[in-house]
Amino acid sequence: MANESITIYKLIILYFLKKTSIPLPQTVISDYIVSHGYTNYFTLQNALGELLNADFIAEDETYHLSYYTLTEAGSETLALFGSQLSAEICSEIDAYLAEHKIEIINETSLVSDYNPTDHGTYLASCSLKDGKHMMFRLEIDVPKEEDAIRVCENWEKQSETLYQLALKNLL
């Protein structure tokens, strides 16, 4: 039964990612699976790890979040084994995605991260996306890691203002 359960959790994750077709933060996936009582956080982590190891999903990590996307192999696997998901589970996922559409858009439209450079500084990258479409990207080279973290944190608070200011001054 344990293997069947983990298989269902994996199929739920694959179906979830297929239905959104955009990179999803782990928080969105775990909110659905844990809040609907399918499994606990640790079993979910195991399922995500197995999907990553099998290359059924891809992970993009930022300084504070992991985003997941469905790979071609994951899509093929879902096509082959997706019938193991009941129509009820699929409908429940569809309803959840429809109900939480605005929150999911908000969580996926602003992305920020930073990386050390070869010059001993940190490059903070901030972007505003509409689905997979990049609308605005800003990169700032700062001297300290704390500054890069502050840029990333402030991006979430100031992105709309900065985007509008850039449009106003550049167009």
C-alpha positions in Angstrom: 0.0 0.0 0.0 2.9 2.4 0.8 4.2 2.1 -2.8 0.7 2.7 -4.2 0.3 5.8 -2.0 3.6 7.3 -3.0 2.7 6.6 -6.7 -0.5 8.5 -6.2 1.3 11.4 -4.6 3.7 11.6 -7.5 0.9 11.5 -10.0 -0.9 14.3 -8.2 2.3 16.4 -8.4 2.7 15.6 -12.1 -1.0 16.4 -12.8 -0.7 19.6 -10.7 2.3 20.8 -12.7 0.8 19.8 -16.1 -2.4 21.8 -15.3 -0.5 25.0 -14.4 2.2 24.8 -17.1 4.3 27.4 -15.2 7.0 26.9 -12.6 5.3 26.4 -9.3 6.9 27.1 -5.9 7.0 24.1 -3.6 4.7 26.0 -1.2 1.8 25.8 -3.7 2.2 22.1 -4.2 2.6 21.3 -0.5 -0.3 23.5 0.5 -2.6 21.5 -1.7 -1.4 18.0 -0.9 -1.0 18.5 2.9 -4.1 20.6 3.4 -6.2 18.0 1.6 -4.9 15.3 3.8 -3.1 13.2 1.2 0.2 13.0 3.1 2.5 14.8 5.4 5.3 17.3 4.4 8.1 14.7 4.8 6.4 12.1 2.5 5.8 14.9 0.0 9.5 15.8 0.1 10.3 12.1 -0.6 7.9 12.1 -3.6 9.4 15.3 -5.0 12.9 13.9 -4.5 12.0 10.7 -6.4 10.4 12.7 -9.2 13.5 14.9 -9.5 15.9 11.8 -9.5 13.8 10.3 -12.3 13.9 13.5 -14.2 10.1 13.7 -14.3 10.2 17.2 -12.8 12.9 19.9 -12.9 13.8 22.2 -10.0 14.9 25.8 -10.1 16.2 27.0 -6.8 16.3 30.6 -5.6 17.8 31.9 -2.4 14.5 31.1 -0.6 12.2 29.0 -2.8 12.3 26.0 -5.1 10.2 26.1 -8.3 9.1 22.9 -10.1 8.2 22.3 -13.7 7.1 19.2 -15.5 9.6 17.7 -17.9 8.8 15.9 -21.1 9.5 12.6 -19.4 7.1 13.6 -16.6 4.5 14.5 -19.1 4.9 11.1 -20.9 4.7 9.3 -17.5 1.5 11.1 -16.6 0.0 10.2 -20.0 0.8 6.5 -19.4 -0.2 6.2 -15.7 -2.4 9.2 -15.1 -5.5 7.0 -15.3 -4.5 5.8 -11.8 -5.7 9.2 -10.5 -9.4 9.1 -9.9 -11.7 11.6 -11.7 -12.6 12.9 -8.2 -8.9 13.8 -7.5 -8.5 15.4 -10.9 -11.6 17.5 -10.4 -10.5 18.4 -6.9 -7.1 19.6 -8.3 -8.8 21.6 -11.1 -11.2 23.2 -8.6 -8.3 24.1 -6.3 -6.3 25.6 -9.1 -9.3 27.7 -10.2 -10.1 28.8 -6.7 -6.5 29.8 -5.9 -5.6 31.2 -9.4 -4.9 34.7 -8.1 -2.7 33.6 -5.3 -0.8 31.3 -7.6 -0.3 34.1 -10.1 0.9 36.4 -7.3 3.3 33.7 -6.0 4.8 33.0 -9.4 4.9 36.4 -11.0 7.7 37.9 -8.8 11.0 36.0 -8.7 14.1 37.2 -7.1 17.5 35.5 -6.4 21.1 36.4 -6.0 24.5 34.8 -6.7 28.1 35.5 -5.9 30.1 37.0 -8.7 33.7 36.3 -9.7 34.6 39.8 -8.4 33.6 39.1 -4.8 30.2 40.9 -5.1 26.7 39.6 -5.3 24.4 39.9 -8.3 20.7 40.3 -7.3 18.3 39.4 -10.1 14.6 40.4 -9.9 12.0 39.7 -12.5 8.3 40.2 -13.1 6.7 37.5 -15.2 3.3 36.9 -16.7 3.2 33.1 -16.8 6.3 32.1 -18.7 6.6 35.6 -20.4 9.3 37.8 -18.9 7.9 41.3 -18.6 10.7 43.1 -16.6 14.1 42.1 -15.3 16.4 44.0 -13.1 19.9 43.0 -12.0 21.9 44.9 -9.4 25.5 44.2 -8.4 26.0 44.8 -4.7 29.0 44.5 -2.4 27.6 42.3 0.4 25.3 39.3 0.6 23.1 41.1 3.1 22.5 43.8 0.5 21.6 41.2 -2.1 19.1 39.6 0.3 17.6 43.1 1.0 17.2 43.8 -2.7 15.4 40.5 -3.2 13.1 41.1 -0.2 12.3 44.6 -1.3 11.6 43.5 -4.8 8.4 41.9 -3.6 7.3 45.1 -1.9 8.4 47.6 -4.7 8.2 45.7 -8.0 5.0 47.4 -9.3 6.3 50.9 -8.5 9.7 50.1 -10.1 8.1 48.6 -13.2 5.8 51.6 -13.7 8.7 54.0 -13.1 10.8 52.2 -15.7 8.0 52.3 -18.2 7.3 56.0 -17.5 10.9 57.0 -17.9 11.9 54.8 -20.8 8.9 55.0 -23.1 
